[in-house]
Amino acid sequence: MSRGTGQLLLEQAEINRTRERKFAQRKRLNQVALALSLAAMAFGVFWLIWILWDSVRLGVSGLTWATFSQMTPPPNEVGGIANAIWGSFLMVMLATFVGTPIGIMAGIYLAEYDPRGWLGSLTRFVNDILLSAPSIVIGLFVYAVVVARFKQFSGWAGVIALALIVIPVVIRTTENMLALVPSGLREAAYALGAPKWRVISSITLRASRAGVVTGILLAVARISGETAPLLFTALNNQFFTSNLSEPMASLPVTIFKFAMSPYENWQQLAWAGVFLITLAVLGLNILARIVTRTKI
């Protein structure tokens, strides 16, 4: 009996030693993974801070009253980027105005009317393709459909290209936010005799409006810095214009053009434009975070 007990004790001690070795091994792996994660984070943050520092340092020095009041100048002359700021603002706002209702209605259809049907699945598949498609592909598509057909670059073509970028982002966000609404809220509204359109407008959309608004703001932040679609659609314009049937200046295209030039005044205006876009995108992301934290 004592021999059996001793054998059991030896086996238990061996099991404990095995557990300790495995625990030490897992601890070492955890420490290695944590160190690699921190190193990757530090690597990314380092470049981010460097980019932001250069944007602020070089961009603020280029901000003058002429930057906001004058049009893009010829080389080595005084001027600003007022026409580019106005063109970007106009096209981004119109693209948001066009793309947001389409995206919200499509997201409502996918979440409320056809969550598992073949049409809903096909729509999600196409939407995923649009989400992952490079923006230059969308620009080339609008160029072939609109610009080449009408034989003219225009602000409307730029609006269409930017709206095609807004729509899939808003669709995905709206569908995901509506899917998070508890089914009990819908069932309670149906039990009271509310029609489906009233349940959607008064219950589900109201409960998920913070997430929907966040998706819209993130879509606006994305299209604010898009250059490739506008190069193939709106092109550029050295003069101030509100006519969307003509080529129209924009901040991303102006930055691309001026940053590649050898002229110092153009490079300074390019950095000023970079700073303004960075500030706008940062503000939209902060606003999205604030909206997300808002309790409904």
C-alpha positions as CSV (number, residue, x, y, z in Angstrom):
1,M,0.0,0.0,0.0
2,S,2.8,2.4,0.9
3,R,4.5,1.5,-2.4
4,G,1.4,2.4,-4.3
5,T,1.1,5.7,-2.5
6,G,4.7,6.6,-3.1
7,Q,4.2,5.8,-6.8
8,L,1.2,8.1,-6.9
9,L,3.1,10.9,-5.3
10,L,5.9,10.5,-7.8
11,E,3.5,10.6,-10.7
12,Q,1.7,13.6,-9.2
13,A,5.1,15.4,-8.8
14,E,5.9,14.6,-12.4
15,I,2.6,16.0,-13.6
16,N,3.2,19.2,-11.6
17,R,6.6,19.6,-13.1
18,T,5.1,19.1,-16.6
19,R,2.5,21.7,-15.8
20,E,5.1,24.1,-14.6
21,R,7.2,23.6,-17.7
22,K,4.2,24.2,-19.9
23,F,3.2,27.3,-17.9
24,A,6.7,28.7,-18.2
25,Q,6.7,28.0,-21.9
26,R,3.3,29.8,-22.4
27,K,4.6,32.7,-20.3
28,R,7.7,33.0,-22.5
29,L,5.6,32.9,-25.6
30,N,3.2,35.5,-24.1
31,Q,6.2,37.8,-23.3
32,V,7.6,37.4,-26.8
33,A,4.2,38.1,-28.4
34,L,3.7,41.1,-26.1
35,A,7.1,42.5,-27.0
36,L,6.5,42.0,-30.7
37,S,3.1,43.7,-30.4
38,L,4.6,46.7,-28.6
39,A,7.4,46.9,-31.1
40,A,4.9,47.0,-34.0
41,M,2.8,49.6,-32.2
42,A,5.9,51.7,-31.6
43,F,7.0,51.4,-35.2
44,G,3.6,52.5,-36.5
45,V,3.3,55.4,-33.9
46,F,6.8,56.6,-34.8
47,W,5.9,57.1,-38.5
48,L,2.5,58.5,-37.6
49,I,4.0,61.1,-35.3
50,W,6.7,61.9,-37.9
51,I,4.1,62.4,-40.6
52,L,1.9,64.6,-38.4
53,W,4.9,66.6,-37.2
54,D,6.0,67.3,-40.8
55,S,2.4,68.1,-41.8
56,V,2.0,70.6,-38.9
57,R,5.5,72.1,-39.1
58,L,5.5,72.7,-42.9
59,G,1.8,73.2,-43.2
60,V,1.3,75.9,-40.6
61,S,4.1,78.0,-42.1
62,G,2.3,78.1,-45.4
63,L,-1.0,79.3,-43.9
64,T,-1.6,83.0,-44.7
65,W,-4.6,85.1,-45.5
66,A,-3.7,84.7,-49.2
67,T,-4.0,80.9,-48.8
68,F,-7.7,81.2,-48.1
69,S,-8.5,84.2,-50.3
70,Q,-6.6,83.8,-53.5
71,M,-6.6,81.3,-56.3
72,T,-3.7,78.9,-57.2
73,P,-0.9,81.0,-58.6
74,P,1.5,80.6,-61.5
75,P,5.1,79.5,-60.5
76,N,7.0,81.8,-58.2
77,E,4.1,84.2,-57.7
78,V,1.9,84.9,-54.7
79,G,-1.4,83.1,-54.4
80,G,-3.5,80.6,-52.5
81,I,-5.7,77.6,-52.7
82,A,-9.1,79.1,-52.2
83,N,-10.4,77.6,-55.4
84,A,-9.2,74.1,-54.4
85,I,-10.7,74.4,-50.9
86,W,-14.1,75.5,-52.4
87,G,-14.0,72.7,-55.0
88,S,-13.2,70.0,-52.5
89,F,-15.9,71.3,-50.2
90,L,-18.5,71.4,-52.9
91,M,-17.8,68.0,-54.4
92,V,-17.5,66.3,-51.0
93,M,-20.7,67.7,-49.8
94,L,-22.6,66.9,-52.9
95,A,-21.2,63.4,-53.0
96,T,-22.3,62.9,-49.4
97,F,-25.7,64.2,-50.2
98,V,-26.1,61.8,-53.1
99,G,-24.5,58.7,-51.6
100,T,-25.8,58.9,-48.1
101,P,-29.5,58.3,-48.8
102,I,-28.7,55.5,-51.3
103,G,-26.4,53.8,-48.8
104,I,-28.9,54.1,-45.9
105,M,-31.8,52.8,-47.9
106,A,-29.8,49.9,-49.2
107,G,-28.5,49.1,-45.7
108,I,-32.1,49.1,-44.4
109,Y,-33.2,46.7,-47.2
110,L,-30.3,44.3,-46.4
111,A,-31.0,44.4,-42.6
112,E,-34.8,44.6,-42.5
113,Y,-36.3,43.2,-45.7
114,D,-33.9,40.7,-47.2
115,P,-31.3,39.6,-44.6
116,R,-31.0,36.0,-46.0
117,G,-32.4,36.2,-49.6
118,W,-30.4,35.8,-52.8
119,L,-30.8,39.4,-53.7
120,G,-29.4,40.5,-50.3
121,S,-26.5,38.1,-50.6
122,L,-25.7,39.3,-54.1
123,T,-25.9,43.0,-53.0
124,R,-23.5,42.3,-50.1
125,F,-21.1,40.6,-52.4
126,V,-21.1,43.5,-54.8
127,N,-20.8,45.9,-51.9
128,D,-17.8,44.1,-50.6
129,I,-16.2,44.4,-54.0
130,L,-16.8,48.1,-54.1
131,L,-15.4,48.5,-50.5
132,S,-12.2,46.7,-51.5
133,A,-11.8,48.2,-55.0
134,P,-9.0,50.8,-55.4
135,S,-10.4,54.3,-55.8
136,I,-8.5,54.7,-59.1
137,V,-10.6,51.9,-60.5
138,I,-13.7,53.8,-59.6
139,G,-12.2,56.9,-61.2
140,L,-11.5,55.1,-64.4
141,F,-15.0,53.7,-64.5
142,V,-16.5,57.1,-64.2
143,Y,-14.1,58.4,-66.7
144,A,-15.2,55.8,-69.3
145,V,-18.9,56.2,-68.5
146,V,-19.2,60.0,-68.0
147,V,-16.1,61.9,-69.1
148,A,-15.3,60.0,-72.3
149,R,-19.0,60.0,-73.3
150,F,-19.5,63.7,-72.8
151,K,-15.9,64.5,-73.8
152,Q,-15.3,66.9,-70.9
153,F,-14.0,66.7,-67.4
154,S,-16.4,68.1,-64.9
155,G,-17.2,68.6,-61.2
156,W,-20.3,66.4,-61.7
157,A,-18.1,63.5,-62.8
158,G,-16.0,64.0,-59.6
159,V,-19.2,64.0,-57.5
160,I,-20.3,60.7,-59.0
161,A,-16.9,59.1,-58.4
162,L,-16.8,60.2,-54.8
163,A,-20.5,59.1,-54.2
164,L,-19.6,55.6,-55.5
165,I,-17.0,55.5,-52.7
166,V,-19.4,56.8,-50.1
167,I,-22.2,54.4,-50.9
168,P,-20.6,51.0,-49.9
169,V,-19.2,52.5,-46.6
170,V,-22.7,53.7,-45.6
171,I,-24.3,50.5,-46.7
172,R,-22.0,48.3,-44.6
173,T,-22.3,50.6,-41.5
174,T,-26.1,50.9,-41.7
175,E,-26.6,47.2,-42.1
176,N,-24.3,46.3,-39.2
177,M,-25.8,48.9,-36.9
178,L,-29.4,47.8,-37.6
179,A,-28.4,44.2,-37.1
180,L,-27.3,45.1,-33.5
181,V,-30.7,46.4,-32.6
182,P,-32.4,43.8,-30.4
183,S,-35.3,41.9,-32.0
184,G,-37.4,42.5,-28.9
185,L,-37.8,46.2,-29.9
186,R,-39.1,45.3,-33.3
187,E,-41.5,42.6,-31.9
188,A,-42.8,45.0,-29.3
189,A,-43.6,47.6,-32.0
190,Y,-45.2,45.0,-34.2
191,A,-47.3,43.8,-31.2
192,L,-48.7,47.3,-30.9
193,G,-49.8,47.3,-34.5
194,A,-47.1,49.5,-36.0
195,P,-46.4,49.0,-39.7
196,K,-42.9,48.0,-40.8
197,W,-42.0,51.4,-42.2
198,R,-42.9,53.0,-38.8
199,V,-40.9,50.4,-36.9
200,I,-37.8,51.1,-39.1
201,S,-38.1,54.9,-39.0
202,S,-39.1,55.3,-35.3
203,I,-37.4,52.3,-33.6
204,T,-34.5,50.7,-35.4
205,L,-33.1,53.7,-37.1
206,R,-33.4,55.9,-34.0
207,A,-31.7,53.2,-31.9
208,S,-28.8,52.9,-34.3
209,R,-28.5,56.5,-35.5
210,A,-25.2,57.1,-33.7
211,G,-23.6,54.2,-35.6
212,V,-25.1,55.3,-38.9
213,V,-23.9,58.9,-38.4
214,T,-20.5,57.6,-37.6
215,G,-20.4,55.7,-40.8
216,I,-21.4,58.8,-42.8
217,L,-18.6,60.8,-41.1
218,L,-16.0,58.1,-41.8
219,A,-17.1,58.0,-45.4
220,V,-16.7,61.8,-45.7
221,A,-13.3,61.6,-44.1
222,R,-12.3,58.9,-46.7
223,I,-13.4,60.9,-49.8
224,S,-11.9,64.1,-48.5
225,G,-8.4,62.9,-49.3
226,E,-9.1,60.9,-52.5
227,T,-6.9,62.0,-55.4
228,A,-7.1,59.3,-58.0
229,P,-10.9,59.5,-58.8
230,L,-10.7,63.3,-59.2
231,L,-7.7,63.1,-61.5
232,F,-9.8,61.2,-64.0
233,T,-13.1,63.1,-63.5
234,A,-12.9,66.7,-62.2
235,L,-9.2,67.1,-63.3
236,N,-8.2,70.6,-62.1
237,N,-9.0,74.3,-62.6
238,Q,-6.7,77.2,-61.8
239,F,-9.7,79.5,-61.4
240,F,-12.5,79.8,-58.8
241,T,-15.7,78.3,-60.2
242,S,-19.0,76.9,-58.9
243,N,-20.0,75.5,-62.3
244,L,-20.0,71.7,-61.9
245,S,-20.2,71.3,-65.6
246,E,-16.6,72.5,-65.9
247,P,-13.3,71.1,-64.6
248,M,-13.0,71.9,-60.9
249,A,-10.0,72.3,-58.6
250,S,-9.7,70.2,-55.4
251,L,-7.3,70.0,-52.6
252,P,-6.0,66.5,-53.2
253,V,-5.3,67.1,-56.9
254,T,-3.7,70.5,-56.1
255,I,-1.5,68.9,-53.5
256,F,-0.4,66.2,-56.0
257,K,0.3,68.7,-58.7
258,F,2.2,71.2,-56.5
259,A,4.1,68.7,-54.4
260,M,5.6,67.2,-57.6
261,S,6.7,70.7,-58.9
262,P,10.2,72.3,-58.4
263,Y,8.7,75.6,-57.4
264,E,9.0,76.6,-53.8
265,N,5.7,78.6,-53.6
266,W,3.8,75.6,-55.0
267,Q,5.4,73.2,-52.5
268,Q,4.5,75.5,-49.6
269,L,0.9,75.7,-50.8
270,A,0.9,71.9,-51.1
271,W,2.0,71.5,-47.5
272,A,-0.7,74.0,-46.4
273,G,-3.2,71.8,-48.2
274,V,-1.9,68.7,-46.5
275,F,-2.3,70.4,-43.2
276,L,-5.9,71.4,-43.9
277,I,-6.9,68.0,-45.1
278,T,-5.2,66.3,-42.1
279,L,-7.0,68.7,-39.8
280,A,-10.4,68.1,-41.5
281,V,-10.0,64.3,-41.4
282,L,-8.9,64.4,-37.7
283,G,-11.8,66.6,-36.8
284,L,-14.3,64.2,-38.6
285,N,-12.8,61.2,-36.8
286,I,-13.0,62.9,-33.4
287,L,-16.6,63.9,-34.2
288,A,-17.3,60.2,-35.1
289,R,-15.9,59.1,-31.7
290,I,-18.1,61.6,-29.9
291,V,-21.2,60.6,-31.8
292,T,-20.5,56.9,-31.0
293,R,-20.3,57.6,-27.3
294,T,-23.5,59.6,-27.3
295,K,-26.2,57.7,-25.4
296,I,-29.5,57.5,-27.3
